[in-house]
Amino acid sequence: LIILMHGDREVSTKQLARQVGRKAITPSEPAVAQRHTGYLVGGTSPFGTRKPLPVYIERSILDLERVYINGGRRGLLVGLAPSEIVRVLHANPVDVAL
């Protein structure tokens, strides 16, 4: 899965697991993330992943006017309205910020 989070916050994996109906969730190893997404860590984008992955978005991000998200290459940021991220990626809102 992919979780979209504020850059200055962390994800509560315990809360995320509860909200997506899993017993536990752990961060992926870089090689596994690259194999599933096709992107190098540091340039991972939720757009155009190699395998379809469920996308979750921190609910408080939806209150922002515009967010900047990785466009698939290190240093490439794309500015979008959060509603467009939800629409295009079918992202599910969750409350998991620490």
Z-matrix of the N, CA and C atoms (Angstrom, degrees):
N
C 1 1.448
C 2 1.510 1 109.49
N 3 1.300 2 116.07 1 161.90
C 4 1.469 3 122.51 2 175.90
C 5 1.516 4 107.09 3 -121.24
N 6 1.335 5 115.82 4 133.52
C 7 1.461 6 120.93 5 176.34
C 8 1.525 7 108.00 6 -116.96
N 9 1.320 8 116.34 7 128.94
C 10 1.464 9 121.64 8 176.79
C 11 1.520 10 107.80 9 -97.76
N 12 1.331 11 116.08 10 122.39
C 13 1.461 12 122.40 11 -173.03
C 14 1.519 13 109.54 12 -135.07
N 15 1.320 14 116.08 13 153.59
C 16 1.464 15 121.91 14 172.99
C 17 1.529 16 108.38 15 -55.09
N 18 1.319 17 116.47 16 143.94
C 19 1.463 18 120.64 17 -178.55
C 20 1.509 19 114.68 18 -65.78
N 21 1.337 20 117.87 19 -22.44
C 22 1.465 21 120.44 20 -177.82
C 23 1.530 22 112.51 21 -102.45
N 24 1.311 23 117.31 22 15.38
C 25 1.465 24 121.05 23 -179.74
C 26 1.522 25 110.29 24 -128.71
N 27 1.316 26 114.56 25 166.13
C 28 1.457 27 121.03 26 177.15
C 29 1.517 28 109.93 27 -114.02
N 30 1.310 29 115.60 28 163.76
C 31 1.461 30 122.39 29 179.07
C 32 1.521 31 108.97 30 -96.57
N 33 1.321 32 116.69 31 130.36
C 34 1.462 33 121.18 32 170.61
C 35 1.522 34 106.69 33 -81.37
N 36 1.333 35 116.49 34 104.40
C 37 1.456 36 119.66 35 -178.33
C 38 1.530 37 110.84 36 -66.30
N 39 1.310 38 116.40 37 -28.94
C 40 1.460 39 120.55 38 177.85
C 41 1.536 40 110.34 39 -65.42
N 42 1.346 41 116.25 40 -47.67
C 43 1.471 42 120.62 41 177.98
C 44 1.533 43 111.22 42 -65.51
N 45 1.322 44 116.50 43 -39.92
C 46 1.461 45 120.03 44 179.59
C 47 1.530 46 110.26 45 -62.11
N 48 1.318 47 117.10 46 -45.19
C 49 1.463 48 120.81 47 178.84
C 50 1.526 49 110.57 48 -58.02
N 51 1.323 50 116.59 49 -45.76
C 52 1.469 51 120.16 50 179.02
C 53 1.523 52 111.80 51 -59.49
N 54 1.336 53 115.90 52 -43.83
C 55 1.464 54 120.04 53 -173.89
C 56 1.532 55 113.77 54 -75.46
N 57 1.337 56 116.83 55 -20.73
C 58 1.469 57 119.09 56 178.44
C 59 1.525 58 111.70 57 -105.36
N 60 1.335 59 116.91 58 5.35
C 61 1.451 60 120.74 59 175.12
C 62 1.509 61 115.76 60 77.70
N 63 1.323 62 116.74 61 32.60
C 64 1.461 63 121.99 62 178.64
C 65 1.513 64 109.77 63 -114.13
N 66 1.333 65 117.22 64 158.65
C 67 1.466 66 120.90 65 176.21
C 68 1.524 67 110.09 66 -73.95
N 69 1.330 68 116.14 67 -40.53
C 70 1.467 69 120.93 68 -178.84
C 71 1.524 70 109.26 69 -155.76
N 72 1.330 71 114.10 70 155.19
C 73 1.468 72 121.95 71 174.58
C 74 1.513 73 107.22 72 -135.71
N 75 1.312 74 116.42 73 134.39
C 76 1.459 75 121.10 74 177.08
C 77 1.524 76 108.71 75 -126.52
N 78 1.329 77 117.10 76 149.70
C 79 1.462 78 119.61 77 177.65
C 80 1.535 79 110.95 78 -61.32
N 81 1.297 80 115.75 79 146.14
C 82 1.461 81 122.13 80 -179.59
C 83 1.523 82 110.73 81 -76.62
N 84 1.310 83 115.48 82 148.40
C 85 1.468 84 120.84 83 170.72
C 86 1.532 85 107.38 84 -70.05
N 87 1.330 86 118.00 85 146.96
C 88 1.472 87 120.26 86 -177.79
C 89 1.531 88 113.96 87 -53.25
N 90 1.319 89 118.57 88 -41.31
C 91 1.469 90 120.79 89 -178.83
C 92 1.526 91 111.26 90 -65.74
N 93 1.314 92 117.17 91 -37.17
C 94 1.464 93 121.42 92 178.86
C 95 1.532 94 109.73 93 -69.19
N 96 1.331 95 116.17 94 -43.64
C 97 1.471 96 120.12 95 178.26
C 98 1.528 97 110.43 96 -60.21
N 99 1.325 98 117.34 97 -41.89
C 100 1.461 99 120.46 98 179.88
C 101 1.528 100 110.56 99 -66.40
N 102 1.320 101 117.43 100 -39.30
C 103 1.461 102 120.77 101 -179.70
C 104 1.537 103 111.04 102 -63.84
N 105 1.336 104 117.41 103 -39.34
C 106 1.460 105 120.74 104 -177.37
C 107 1.534 106 113.56 105 -81.75
N 108 1.332 107 116.30 106 -32.52
C 109 1.460 108 119.06 107 -175.89
C 110 1.524 109 113.88 108 -99.56
N 111 1.336 110 116.11 109 -29.42
C 112 1.458 111 119.81 110 -174.08
C 113 1.517 112 112.58 111 86.81
N 114 1.336 113 116.76 112 2.46
C 115 1.466 114 121.53 113 -178.62
C 116 1.515 115 111.47 114 -113.57
N 117 1.326 116 115.82 115 147.80
C 118 1.460 117 121.13 116 172.75
C 119 1.521 118 109.09 117 -74.23
N 120 1.320 119 116.30 118 145.19
C 121 1.463 120 120.24 119 176.26
C 122 1.525 121 107.89 120 -60.22
N 123 1.316 122 115.78 121 134.60
C 124 1.455 123 121.51 122 -174.10
C 125 1.524 124 110.73 123 101.83
N 126 1.335 125 116.36 124 -17.18
C 127 1.448 126 121.59 125 177.24
C 128 1.517 127 110.82 126 -131.76
N 129 1.322 128 116.49 127 19.37
C 130 1.465 129 120.81 128 -178.50
C 131 1.516 130 110.56 129 -70.26
N 132 1.309 131 115.23 130 132.87
C 133 1.454 132 122.18 131 179.08
C 134 1.525 133 108.81 132 -124.10
N 135 1.317 134 117.90 133 147.72
C 136 1.463 135 118.79 134 174.56
C 137 1.531 136 112.16 135 -77.90
N 138 1.332 137 116.84 136 -8.94
C 139 1.463 138 121.65 137 -179.02
C 140 1.530 139 110.27 138 -92.18
N 141 1.306 140 116.87 139 134.74
C 142 1.463 141 121.05 140 173.04
C 143 1.505 142 114.85 141 67.23
N 144 1.317 143 117.87 142 37.17
C 145 1.464 144 119.78 143 178.76
C 146 1.527 145 109.65 144 -70.85
N 147 1.310 146 114.60 145 152.83
C 148 1.457 147 121.38 146 -178.56
C 149 1.526 148 111.05 147 -60.34
N 150 1.329 149 116.08 148 -43.56
C 151 1.461 150 121.83 149 177.25
C 152 1.527 151 108.00 150 -114.09
N 153 1.318 152 117.64 151 144.26
C 154 1.476 153 118.50 152 175.98
C 155 1.528 154 109.59 153 -65.39
N 156 1.306 155 116.44 154 127.25
C 157 1.463 156 121.92 155 -179.03
C 158 1.523 157 109.16 156 -126.18
N 159 1.338 158 117.14 157 142.22
C 160 1.460 159 118.27 158 175.20
C 161 1.532 160 109.66 159 -66.22
N 162 1.325 161 116.51 160 140.29
C 163 1.461 162 121.68 161 -178.84
C 164 1.522 163 108.81 162 -116.14
N 165 1.328 164 115.38 163 133.41
C 166 1.457 165 122.72 164 176.42
C 167 1.518 166 107.49 165 -120.97
N 168 1.326 167 116.07 166 147.69
C 169 1.467 168 121.40 167 -178.86
C 170 1.519 169 108.82 168 -130.74
N 171 1.318 170 116.31 169 133.39
C 172 1.468 171 120.96 170 176.36
C 173 1.524 172 107.76 171 -58.26
N 174 1.322 173 115.87 172 126.57
C 175 1.468 174 121.62 173 -173.83
C 176 1.536 175 112.76 174 -55.63
N 177 1.321 176 118.43 175 -37.32
C 178 1.468 177 120.30 176 -177.37
C 179 1.528 178 112.56 177 -66.27
N 180 1.316 179 117.88 178 -18.49
C 181 1.466 180 120.81 179 176.17
C 182 1.529 181 110.16 180 -65.54
N 183 1.327 182 116.20 181 -29.52
C 184 1.462 183 120.49 182 -178.04
C 185 1.523 184 112.78 183 -65.82
N 186 1.343 185 117.31 184 -17.13
C 187 1.465 186 121.62 185 178.67
C 188 1.526 187 112.88 186 -82.33
N 189 1.316 188 117.27 187 -9.53
C 190 1.460 189 121.29 188 -177.93
C 191 1.527 190 110.60 189 -83.97
N 192 1.324 191 115.10 190 151.39
C 193 1.462 192 120.42 191 179.34
C 194 1.523 193 111.46 192 -73.61
N 195 1.317 194 116.54 193 -40.72
C 196 1.471 195 122.63 194 -177.56
C 197 1.521 196 108.13 195 -149.39
N 198 1.321 197 115.28 196 142.33
C 199 1.458 198 120.86 197 175.15
C 200 1.518 199 108.53 198 -126.39
N 201 1.308 200 115.31 199 154.49
C 202 1.458 201 121.31 200 178.01
C 203 1.516 202 107.54 201 -112.67
N 204 1.316 203 114.38 202 124.87
C 205 1.451 204 120.88 203 -172.99
C 206 1.520 205 108.85 204 -129.39
N 207 1.324 206 116.22 205 150.21
C 208 1.449 207 120.51 206 -177.97
C 209 1.521 208 110.43 207 -60.55
N 210 1.322 209 115.18 208 131.63
C 211 1.453 210 121.16 209 -178.51
C 212 1.511 211 114.31 210 -92.97
N 213 1.340 212 117.31 211 6.71
C 214 1.462 213 119.79 212 175.81
C 215 1.510 214 115.44 213 111.08
N 216 1.322 215 116.49 214 5.76
C 217 1.458 216 120.58 215 177.37
C 218 1.517 217 107.31 216 -149.36
N 219 1.294 218 117.09 217 146.17
C 220 1.462 219 119.65 218 178.79
C 221 1.528 220 109.84 219 -56.86
N 222 1.336 221 114.21 220 127.83
C 223 1.457 222 119.76 221 178.45
C 224 1.520 223 114.92 222 87.79
N 225 1.328 224 118.20 223 -6.50
C 226 1.463 225 121.15 224 179.41
C 227 1.526 226 109.40 225 -98.61
N 228 1.320 227 115.92 226 108.54
C 229 1.458 228 121.09 227 179.10
C 230 1.521 229 109.39 228 -110.71
N 231 1.331 230 115.11 229 143.06
C 232 1.454 231 121.76 230 179.09
C 233 1.520 232 107.64 231 -118.87
N 234 1.337 233 117.91 232 127.90
C 235 1.454 234 121.85 233 178.09
C 236 1.522 235 110.74 234 -92.10
N 237 1.325 236 115.66 235 124.99
C 238 1.462 237 120.82 236 -177.90
C 239 1.519 238 110.56 237 -140.70
N 240 1.309 239 115.59 238 155.95
C 241 1.462 240 120.01 239 169.21
C 242 1.524 241 106.65 240 -73.72
N 243 1.341 242 118.31 241 139.30
C 244 1.465 243 120.55 242 179.71
C 245 1.527 244 113.17 243 -55.31
N 246 1.326 245 117.24 244 -33.24
C 247 1.467 246 119.61 245 179.25
C 248 1.530 247 111.53 246 -62.63
N 249 1.332 248 117.61 247 -31.85
C 250 1.463 249 121.51 248 178.01
C 251 1.531 250 110.71 249 -71.11
N 252 1.323 251 116.62 250 -36.19
C 253 1.471 252 120.42 251 176.82
C 254 1.531 253 109.14 252 -62.10
N 255 1.318 254 115.76 253 -46.07
C 256 1.468 255 120.33 254 179.36
C 257 1.524 256 110.08 255 -62.41
N 258 1.309 257 116.81 256 -43.89
C 259 1.471 258 121.18 257 -177.94
C 260 1.527 259 111.83 258 -64.31
N 261 1.313 260 116.45 259 -48.87
C 262 1.461 261 120.84 260 -174.59
C 263 1.533 262 112.49 261 -73.85
N 264 1.333 263 116.29 262 -40.96
C 265 1.460 264 120.14 263 -175.61
C 266 1.527 265 113.62 264 -96.37
N 267 1.338 266 116.43 265 -3.93
C 268 1.473 267 120.40 266 -174.80
C 269 1.533 268 109.91 267 54.30
N 270 1.329 269 115.08 268 41.93
C 271 1.466 270 121.61 269 -177.59
C 272 1.523 271 110.74 270 -72.30
N 273 1.311 272 115.75 271 136.35
C 274 1.461 273 122.86 272 179.53
C 275 1.524 274 110.13 273 -97.83
N 276 1.330 275 119.21 274 124.11
C 277 1.459 276 121.22 275 178.85
C 278 1.530 277 112.25 276 -68.81
N 279 1.329 278 115.57 277 138.64
C 280 1.463 279 123.28 278 176.85
C 281 1.521 280 108.89 279 -139.10
N 282 1.337 281 116.70 280 158.78
C 283 1.468 282 122.59 281 176.37
C 284 1.516 283 108.17 282 -111.27
N 285 1.343 284 116.17 283 92.84
C 286 1.469 285 119.66 284 -173.58
C 287 1.531 286 113.43 285 -136.40
N 288 1.325 287 118.52 286 13.33
C 289 1.467 288 121.62 287 -176.85
C 290 1.528 289 111.08 288 -76.43
N 291 1.330 290 115.16 289 139.73
C 292 1.459 291 122.14 290 172.48
C 293 1.517 292 108.82 291 -107.04
